[in-house]
């Protein structure tokens, strides 16, 4: 079980079971997400030994929401999630560059 101190330290890890419970996704669907690299174990060789970083929860929930709302399949969702992550990263970089530029003006 993940402890509160592990969450605050940024080292929180979830087991396969905990990830399924936290995201309310059944094991079969979670295995599909893992197969399509949407949820990626950071440790372990088999489902009973897999560990996932806590940030995986957000990604899995977002994928499930897109699958449900838009009817997208998991393979397409992998690409969509990567593009959304890239947009977020570019937006963050843009904001930082605007702040740096504002200091010079």
WOSULKA-V418094 format. One record per backbone hydrogen bond with DSSP energy under -1.0 kcal/mol. CO is the residue of the C=O (numbers start at 0). NH is the residue of the N-H. E is the energy in kcal/mol with one decimal. If there is no record, write none. Layout:
co->CO nh->NH e->E
co->CO nh->NH e->E
This chain:
co->2 nh->6 e->-1.7
co->3 nh->7 e->-2.1
co->4 nh->8 e->-1.6
co->5 nh->10 e->-1.4
co->11 nh->53 e->-1.7
co->13 nh->51 e->-2.8
co->14 nh->18 e->-2.6
co->15 nh->19 e->-2.3
co->16 nh->20 e->-2.5
co->17 nh->21 e->-3.0
co->18 nh->22 e->-2.2
co->19 nh->24 e->-1.7
co->25 nh->29 e->-2.4
co->26 nh->30 e->-2.3
co->27 nh->31 e->-1.4
co->28 nh->32 e->-2.2
co->29 nh->33 e->-2.2
co->30 nh->34 e->-2.4
co->31 nh->35 e->-1.8
co->32 nh->37 e->-2.9
co->32 nh->38 e->-1.2
co->33 nh->36 e->-1.6
co->42 nh->50 e->-2.0
co->45 nh->48 e->-2.5
co->45 nh->49 e->-1.2
co->50 nh->41 e->-3.2
co->50 nh->42 e->-1.1
co->51 nh->13 e->-3.0
co->52 nh->55 e->-2.0
co->53 nh->56 e->-1.6
co->54 nh->58 e->-1.4
co->55 nh->59 e->-2.7
co->56 nh->60 e->-2.5
co->57 nh->61 e->-2.4
co->58 nh->62 e->-2.4
co->59 nh->63 e->-2.5
co->60 nh->64 e->-2.3
co->61 nh->65 e->-2.5
co->62 nh->66 e->-2.6
co->63 nh->67 e->-2.4
co->64 nh->68 e->-3.2
co->65 nh->69 e->-2.4
co->66 nh->70 e->-1.1
co->72 nh->76 e->-2.0
co->73 nh->77 e->-1.6
co->75 nh->79 e->-2.2
co->76 nh->80 e->-3.1
co->77 nh->81 e->-1.9
co->78 nh->82 e->-2.3
co->79 nh->83 e->-2.5
co->80 nh->84 e->-2.3
co->81 nh->85 e->-2.1
co->82 nh->86 e->-2.3
co->83 nh->87 e->-2.3
co->84 nh->88 e->-2.4
co->85 nh->89 e->-2.7
co->86 nh->90 e->-2.4
co->87 nh->91 e->-2.3
co->88 nh->92 e->-2.5
co->89 nh->93 e->-2.5
co->90 nh->94 e->-2.4
co->91 nh->95 e->-2.3
co->92 nh->96 e->-2.5
co->93 nh->97 e->-2.3
co->94 nh->98 e->-2.1
co->95 nh->99 e->-2.3
co->96 nh->100 e->-2.6
co->97 nh->101 e->-2.2
co->98 nh->102 e->-1.1
co->100 nh->103 e->-1.1
